[in-house]
């Protein structure tokens, strides 16, 4: 049998039979991979506390000669990200990001940039950084690494560059994937309104590395504009609305009613 070892983030776990678990992981070296953990449910000693959602683990797995799923032989916990499972607000955001990874990525295709992006985002969320800001950063980079970055540098209809466009507000054409200036905007009540300042912040994120985005500060209106825009853009190009959206918006509504923003 061929053996592999890697670090991974656990995206999904499904009970299989009476004793086993099927887990889907985002590995650093092999991309998204589904594996089976035999007797993981029967024996607490076999994988003690390692196969939990969002956890970062190191593992060794074997590939059967006759094909089939890799079998996890060893797993060690590197970071539990326990606060993400104990807080509904954090769980909602982490679930959204992991669903994007599960839905968009091909099985067995290395995606090291997306692995490091998800790891960065979960670490930031676990450390108490603003979930909405982290989500904006995650979505922009995820689109960039997937080859679907929105065009924020010019009007998608008249092709005039942002710095030459008049006005401080712009619309967005989801189908064309780009900004629309006020002169080209036919629907003045478009829900996807981005201020010039918000566009510049999003462009700054696109042009910089994860190492630098920690310094970025978002005002509340820019967070709201970016959320509405990105959470419309992604489902449009994904072809469906992620199931985790309903959960995320439900938690947002609860927080809003409680007066917590």
C-alpha positions in Angstrom: 0.0 0.0 0.0 1.1 3.5 -0.8 1.2 5.8 2.3 0.8 9.6 2.4 1.4 12.1 5.2 0.2 15.7 5.3 -1.4 18.4 7.4 -5.1 19.1 6.9 -8.2 21.0 8.0 -11.3 19.0 8.6 -14.2 20.3 6.4 -16.9 17.6 6.9 -17.6 14.4 8.8 -20.2 11.8 8.0 -21.1 8.7 10.1 -20.6 5.6 8.0 -21.9 2.2 9.2 -21.8 1.5 12.9 -18.2 2.3 13.6 -16.6 4.4 10.9 -16.4 8.1 9.8 -15.9 9.5 6.4 -14.2 12.8 6.6 -13.5 15.4 3.9 -10.3 17.4 4.5 -8.5 20.2 2.8 -4.9 19.0 2.9 -1.9 21.2 2.3 -0.3 18.8 -0.2 -3.2 17.0 -2.0 -6.0 19.5 -1.9 -9.5 18.4 -1.0 -9.6 14.7 -0.1 -12.2 12.3 1.3 -10.9 9.6 3.7 -12.3 6.9 5.9 -11.4 6.6 9.6 -12.2 3.1 10.6 -13.6 2.4 14.1 -13.4 6.1 14.8 -16.8 6.1 16.4 -16.4 2.8 18.3 -13.1 3.5 20.0 -12.4 6.8 21.8 -8.7 5.9 22.0 -8.2 5.5 18.2 -8.6 9.2 17.3 -9.1 11.1 20.6 -10.5 14.5 19.8 -8.8 14.8 16.5 -11.5 14.4 13.9 -13.7 17.5 14.8 -14.9 20.1 12.4 -12.5 22.9 11.5 -9.6 21.2 13.4 -6.1 21.3 12.0 -4.5 17.9 12.1 -1.5 16.0 10.8 -2.2 12.5 9.5 -0.9 9.4 7.8 -3.2 7.5 5.4 -2.8 4.5 3.1 -4.2 4.1 -0.4 -5.7 0.6 -1.0 -4.2 -1.2 -4.0 -7.6 -2.0 -5.4 -8.7 1.7 -5.2 -11.2 3.3 -2.9 -10.9 6.0 -0.3 -7.6 6.5 1.6 -7.7 5.0 5.1 -6.5 7.2 8.0 -4.0 5.2 10.1 -2.7 8.0 12.4 -4.0 11.5 13.2 -2.6 14.0 15.6 -4.2 17.3 16.6 -2.2 20.4 15.6 -4.9 23.0 16.5 -8.4 22.3 17.7 -10.0 25.7 16.9 -12.4 24.8 19.7 -13.9 28.3 20.1 -15.2 28.0 16.5 -17.5 25.1 17.5 -18.5 26.6 20.8 -19.7 29.9 19.4 -22.6 30.1 16.9 -21.3 33.4 15.4 -17.9 31.9 14.7 -19.4 28.5 13.6 -21.6 30.3 11.1 -18.7 32.0 9.4 -16.4 29.0 9.5 -19.2 26.8 8.0 -19.7 29.3 5.1 -16.0 29.3 4.3 -15.6 25.5 4.5 -18.8 25.0 2.3 -17.2 27.2 -0.4 -14.1 25.0 -0.3 -16.2 21.8 -0.4 -18.3 23.0 -3.3 -15.7 24.7 -5.5 -12.6 22.6 -5.2 -11.9 19.5 -7.2 -11.1 16.3 -5.4 -7.4 15.5 -5.2 -6.1 18.7 -6.9 -3.5 20.5 -4.8 -4.6 24.0 -3.7 -1.9 25.1 -1.3 -2.8 28.8 -1.5 -6.4 28.0 -0.5 -5.2 25.8 2.3 -3.2 28.6 3.8 -6.0 31.1 3.2 -8.5 28.9 5.2 -5.9 28.2 7.9 -5.2 32.0 8.2 -9.0 32.8 8.4 -9.7 30.1 11.0 -6.8 31.3 13.1 -7.9 34.9 12.9 -11.5 34.0 13.8 -10.3 31.8 16.7 -8.1 34.8 18.0 -11.2 37.1 18.2 -10.7 39.2 15.1 -13.8 40.7 13.4 -15.6 37.8 11.6 -17.1 40.1 8.9 -13.7 41.6 8.0 -12.1 38.2 7.9 -14.9 36.9 5.7 -14.4 39.8 3.2 -10.7 38.9 3.0 -11.4 35.2 2.7 -13.9 35.7 -0.1 -11.8 38.1 -2.1 -8.7 35.8 -2.0 -10.8 32.7 -2.6 -12.2 34.3 -5.8 -8.7 35.4 -6.8 -7.1 31.9 -6.3 -10.1 30.4 -8.2 -9.7 32.7 -11.2 -13.0 34.5 -10.6 -11.8 37.9 -9.2 -14.4 40.7 -9.7 -13.1 43.5 -11.9 -13.0 46.6 -9.7 -10.5 48.6 -11.8 -12.9 50.0 -14.4 -16.5 50.2 -15.5 -17.4 46.9 -17.1 -19.5 48.7 -19.7 -17.7 51.9 -20.9 -14.3 50.5 -19.8 -13.2 53.8 -18.2 -10.7 53.3 -15.4 -11.8 53.8 -11.8 -9.6 56.9 -11.2 -11.3 58.6 -14.2 -14.8 57.8 -13.3 -17.0 60.6 -11.8 -18.9 60.3 -8.6 -18.4 58.4 -5.4 -20.8 55.5 -5.8 -20.8 52.7 -8.3 -23.1 49.8 -9.2 -22.0 46.2 -10.0 -23.0 43.9 -12.9 -22.9 40.4 -11.6 -23.1 38.8 -15.1 -20.1 40.9 -16.4 -18.3 40.6 -13.1 -17.4 44.2 -12.9 -18.2 47.7 -11.7 -20.8 49.9 -13.4 -20.4 53.7 -13.3 -23.4 55.9 -12.7 -23.5 56.9 -16.4 -23.9 53.3 -17.5 -26.1 52.2 -14.6 -29.6 51.6 -15.9 -31.1 50.5 -12.6 -30.3 53.4 -10.2 -31.8 51.4 -7.3 -29.3 48.5 -7.8 -28.7 46.8 -4.4 -25.0 46.4 -5.2 -23.7 49.9 -4.5 -20.1 50.3 -3.7 -18.5 53.6 -2.6 -15.2 54.7 -4.1 -13.5 54.2 -0.7 -14.8 50.6 -0.4 -13.7 49.8 -3.9 -10.2 51.1 -3.1 -10.0 48.9 0.0 -11.1 45.8 -1.9 -8.5 46.6 -4.6 -5.8 47.0 -1.9 -6.7 43.5 -0.6 -6.5 42.0 -4.1 -3.0 43.6 -4.7 -1.5 42.6 -1.3 -0.6 39.4 0.5 -2.2 37.9 3.6 0.8 39.1 5.6 -0.2 42.7 5.0 -4.0 42.6 5.4 -3.9 42.5 9.2 -3.2 46.3 9.1 -6.4 47.0 7.1 -9.2 48.8 9.0 -12.8 48.7 7.6 -15.5 51.3 8.6 -18.9 49.9 9.3 -20.5 51.1 6.0 -17.6 49.6 4.0 -18.1 46.2 5.8 -21.8 46.3 4.9 -21.3 47.2 1.3 -18.6 44.6 0.8 -20.7 41.9 2.5 -23.7 42.5 0.3 -21.6 42.6 -2.8 -19.5 39.5 -2.2 -22.3 37.4 -0.8 -24.3 38.1 -4.1 -21.3 37.7 -6.4 -20.2 34.3 -5.1 -23.6 32.5 -5.3 -24.1 34.0 -8.8 -20.8 32.4 -10.1 -21.2 29.3 -7.9 -24.6 28.7 -9.5 -26.4 28.3 -6.3 -26.7 29.8 -2.8 -24.6 28.0 -0.2 -26.8 26.3 2.5 -24.7 27.9 5.2 -26.0 31.3 4.1 -29.3 30.7 5.8 -27.6 29.8 9.1 -25.2 32.8 8.8 -28.0 35.3 8.1 -30.1 33.7 10.9 -27.3 34.3 13.4 -26.8 37.9 12.1 -30.5 38.6 12.6 -30.3 37.3 16.2 -27.3 39.5 16.9 -29.0 42.5 15.4 -32.1 42.0 17.5 -30.0 41.6 20.6 -28.2 44.9 19.8 -24.8 43.4 19.2 -24.3 44.5 15.6 
